[in-house]
Amino acid sequence: MDFDLSFMDHEDFGLAKSFSTAPLMVMPSASLPFHEQKDFEREPVEAANEIVTDGFCFKLAPCENQIEFMKMIKEKAPKLTDFKKGTTTIAFEFKEGVIVCVDARATQGSFIASGQVRKVIEINDFLLGTMAGGAADCLFWEKYVAMQCRVMELRQGERVSVASSSKILQSIMKQYRGYGLSMGTMFTGSDINSGASLYYIDDDATRLKGQLFAVGSGGTFAYGVLDTGYRYEMSTDEAVTLAIRAVVSATHKDSASGGVVRVYHVNNQGGWTLVHDQLDVTDEHYKYEKSKGHTGFGRENLPSKWI
């Protein structure tokens, strides 16, 4: 049987839009008769004394109760699961949709691993998710939600609502609760009929619908700016400016946040747009300080002999 894989050569393959344009194909295993084909996803696998889960074939600890195992590790060897994480991600609703703004720094403990991480995950053409906690957990499961949304769209003949999509992610987190996932994501999107909406979902299967969230180690500093300047009746330009100001302020005070700022706008018409892709946080910090008559070095009020 021949399959048309030409869509993989397209320049947009792998981007969000490709999830809604790639053809649906069923590829049987080898050339076995149907009654002899095996369900490799459900077939138990035994290798090197490891327990393997159904479906995804995740390799787990060599015990039957994974939750009790994780509790024991946290008690007897807490540093093994005490991962040092840090980020600043914010999102808030306003009259013209939802603004999502994030930094781009990835850390490994006290080591800055990267300053160009894309912490807004483009799930599909109408859904966005943010990354806070474990990068692999957020990216894998939110991309999996993209696949599930596409399958449901093909079955039902219409695209899935933002609320239903967020419930898919919540149900996954509930299934793996206590397994050691690290995930705190803001899940947002736009329905054609009801407009944009915003949810917070974490690895404890908490799902909250809200108007404003700031997640990550820099979230406390971002809240200070947002609480001062947030208004639901803001214009898009005002909302973008406030979001950038909040994240830049957080990156200046939180050592685990930094790099560049990326801003997305989820509109009320069923889609989203990338507003800013790479705004350097240092340049933005000095620009804000200059607008206040400061140099940005924090030495404005020191005696002249110390300057």
ROTORGU-331778 format. One record per residue (C-alpha): residue in three letters; z, x, y. Coordinates in steps of 0.05 Angstrom, whole numbers, padded with zeros to 5 digits, always signed. Each point is the difference from the previous one (the first is absolute). Layout:
BEGIN
ALAZXY
...
END
This chain:
BEGIN
MET+00000+00000+00000
ASP-00020+00028+00068
PHE+00043-00008+00061
ASP-00020+00006+00073
LEU+00047+00051+00031
SER-00042+00012+00062
PHE+00054-00030+00044
MET+00041+00063-00012
ASP-00051+00041+00039
HIS+00009-00041+00063
GLU+00032+00036+00059
ASP+00053-00054+00005
PHE+00022+00005-00072
GLY+00076+00007-00003
LEU+00013-00032+00067
ALA+00032-00069+00009
LYS-00066-00036+00006
SER-00024+00027-00068
PHE+00053-00041-00035
SER-00035-00064+00022
THR-00072+00023-00013
ALA+00003+00037-00067
PRO-00029-00042-00057
LEU+00046-00026-00055
MET-00019+00029-00068
VAL+00031-00005-00069
MET-00007+00065-00039
PRO+00017-00006-00074
SER+00032+00057-00037
ALA-00055+00043-00032
SER-00047-00039-00045
LEU+00050-00033-00048
PRO-00009-00072-00020
PHE+00043-00045+00042
HIS+00050-00016-00056
GLU+00011+00075-00011
GLN+00011+00018+00073
LYS+00071+00021+00017
ASP+00041-00018+00061
PHE+00016+00070+00022
GLU+00042-00023+00058
ARG+00047-00039-00046
GLU-00001+00046-00059
PRO+00066+00039-00005
VAL-00006+00075+00008
GLU+00047+00052-00028
ALA-00005+00071+00027
ALA+00052+00055+00009
ASN+00059-00048-00009
GLU-00019-00038+00063
ILE+00004-00074+00013
VAL-00065-00028+00028
THR-00004-00067+00037
ASP-00050-00054-00016
GLY-00059-00009+00047
PHE+00001+00063+00042
CYS+00023+00050-00053
PHE+00054+00029+00046
LYS+00040+00054-00035
LEU+00074-00017+00005
ALA+00065+00032-00020
PRO+00012+00006-00076
CYS+00046-00060-00004
GLU-00007-00076-00006
ASN+00039-00021+00062
GLN-00032+00033+00060
ILE+00046-00034+00051
GLU+00063+00026-00033
PHE-00031+00069-00005
MET-00014+00001+00074
LYS+00071-00022+00015
MET+00027+00056-00044
ILE-00044+00052+00036
LYS+00025-00023+00068
GLU+00072+00007-00023
LYS-00004+00066-00038
ALA-00056+00036+00038
PRO-00008-00035+00068
LYS-00042+00055+00030
LEU-00055-00013-00050
THR-00013-00068+00030
ASP+00022+00013+00072
PHE-00069+00012+00029
LYS-00001+00019+00074
LYS-00048-00046+00034
GLY-00018-00015+00072
THR-00052-00039+00040
THR-00010-00048+00057
THR-00039-00064-00012
ILE+00002-00062+00044
ALA-00035-00067+00002
PHE+00010-00062+00042
GLU-00032-00067+00013
PHE-00025-00021+00068
LYS-00045-00056+00025
GLU-00065+00035-00020
GLY+00021+00022-00070
VAL+00040+00058-00028
ILE+00003+00073+00023
VAL+00014+00053-00052
CYS+00017+00071+00024
VAL+00020+00060-00042
ASP+00010+00075+00004
ALA-00033+00050-00048
ARG+00052+00050-00022
ALA+00017+00012-00074
THR+00062+00039-00018
GLN+00026+00033-00063
GLY+00073+00007+00016
SER+00004+00043+00063
PHE-00072+00025-00010
ILE-00056-00034+00039
ALA-00054-00010-00053
SER-00053-00033+00044
GLY-00012-00028+00069
GLN-00062-00041-00017
VAL+00024-00051-00052
ARG-00031-00069+00006
LYS+00061-00046-00004
VAL-00039-00064+00012
ILE-00032-00020-00067
GLU-00063-00041+00009
ILE+00009-00048-00058
ASN-00063-00040+00015
ASP-00038-00030+00059
PHE+00058-00045+00020
LEU+00064+00033-00027
LEU+00037+00063+00022
GLY+00062+00033-00029
THR+00043+00056+00027
MET+00029+00060-00036
ALA+00075+00017+00002
GLY+00039+00032-00057
GLY-00041+00029-00056
ALA-00072+00009+00020
ALA-00025-00006-00072
ASP+00038-00065-00013
CYS-00026-00033+00064
LEU-00072+00022-00009
PHE-00004-00017-00074
TRP+00030-00069+00003
GLU-00033-00023+00064
LYS-00068+00021-00028
TYR+00018-00038-00063
VAL+00013-00062+00043
ALA-00070+00010+00029
MET-00029-00004-00070
GLN+00041-00062-00017
CYS-00022-00034+00065
ARG-00073+00014-00017
VAL+00008-00028-00071
MET+00034-00064+00026
GLU-00055-00008+00052
LEU-00053+00003-00054
ARG+00037-00050-00043
GLN+00018-00050+00055
GLY-00061+00007+00044
GLU+00040+00013+00063
ARG+00042+00058+00024
VAL+00074+00004-00011
SER+00048-00016+00057
VAL+00044+00053+00030
ALA+00063-00035-00025
SER-00027-00002-00072
SER-00021+00073+00004
SER+00070+00020+00023
LYS+00030-00040-00058
ILE-00043+00041-00049
LEU+00030+00064+00027
GLN+00070-00029-00002
SER-00007-00022-00072
ILE-00022+00070-00019
MET+00061+00030+00035
LYS+00044-00051-00036
GLN-00029+00021-00067
TYR+00014+00074+00013
ARG+00066-00009+00038
GLY+00048+00055-00020
TYR-00054+00045-00029
GLY+00005+00050+00058
LEU-00057-00023+00045
SER+00007+00019+00074
MET-00037-00048+00045
GLY+00011-00036+00066
THR-00064-00030+00025
MET-00022-00048+00054
PHE-00053-00046-00027
THR-00045-00035+00050
GLY-00066-00035+00002
SER-00039-00057+00030
ASP-00019-00068-00028
ILE-00060-00034+00030
ASN+00036-00066+00010
SER+00072+00020+00016
GLY-00010+00069+00033
ALA+00039+00064-00008
SER+00068+00006-00034
LEU+00049+00056-00016
TYR+00046+00014-00059
TYR+00048+00055-00022
ILE+00004+00018-00074
ASP+00041+00055-00033
ASP+00014+00027-00070
ASP+00058-00048-00010
ALA-00050-00058+00003
THR+00025-00021+00069
ARG-00053-00040+00036
LEU+00012-00020+00072
LYS-00046-00036+00048
GLY+00013+00023+00071
GLN-00026+00013+00069
LEU+00019+00073+00010
PHE+00017+00056-00049
ALA+00012+00075+00007
VAL+00005+00037-00066
GLY+00018+00073-00014
SER+00047+00053+00026
GLY-00028-00007+00070
GLY+00005-00076+00000
THR+00067-00001+00037
PHE-00030+00038+00059
ALA-00063-00044-00001
TYR+00043-00063+00002
GLY+00031+00025+00066
VAL-00069+00000+00034
LEU-00023-00064-00034
ASP+00062-00039+00019
THR-00010+00020+00072
GLY-00074-00015+00008
TYR-00019-00051-00054
ARG-00027-00068+00023
TYR-00038-00048-00045
GLU-00047-00018+00058
MET-00026+00072+00008
SER-00074+00015+00005
THR-00032+00045-00052
ASP+00000+00060+00047
GLU+00073-00010+00017
ALA+00018-00006-00074
VAL-00038+00063-00019
THR+00033+00039+00057
LEU+00070-00024-00021
ALA-00012+00018-00073
ILE-00024+00070+00017
ARG+00059+00010+00047
ALA+00049-00021-00054
VAL-00028+00046-00054
VAL-00007+00060+00047
SER+00072-00009+00023
ALA+00022-00001-00073
THR-00039+00062-00019
HIS+00032+00038+00058
LYS+00070-00016-00026
ASP-00012-00002-00076
SER-00018+00067-00032
ALA-00031-00036-00061
SER-00051-00036+00044
GLY-00058+00029+00038
GLY-00073+00021-00004
VAL-00046-00052+00030
VAL+00005-00075+00014
ARG-00045-00051-00031
VAL-00005-00072+00025
TYR-00030-00061-00034
HIS-00010-00070+00028
VAL+00001-00059-00048
ASN-00034-00058+00036
ASN+00008-00075-00010
GLN-00072-00009-00023
GLY+00008+00029-00070
GLY-00009+00075+00008
TRP+00026+00065+00029
THR-00025+00058+00043
LEU+00020+00073+00007
VAL+00019+00009+00073
HIS+00022+00074+00002
ASP-00008+00049-00057
GLN+00029+00066+00025
LEU+00044+00001+00062
ASP+00040+00065+00003
VAL+00074-00017+00008
THR+00014+00062+00041
ASP-00054-00017+00051
GLU+00024-00072+00004
HIS+00073+00023+00010
TYR-00017+00045+00059
LYS-00043-00055+00030
TYR+00057-00049-00002
GLU+00050+00050+00029
LYS-00049+00018+00056
SER-00006-00073+00018
LYS+00076+00000+00012
GLY-00003+00063+00042
HIS+00028+00045-00055
THR-00029+00062-00031
GLY+00014-00023-00071
PHE+00042+00062-00018
GLY+00067-00037+00011
ARG+00024+00048+00055
GLU-00007-00045+00060
ASN+00075-00009+00013
LEU+00023+00071-00015
PRO+00025+00046+00056
SER-00055+00044+00028
LYS+00033+00064-00029
TRP-00011-00028-00071
ILE-00073-00018+00010
END
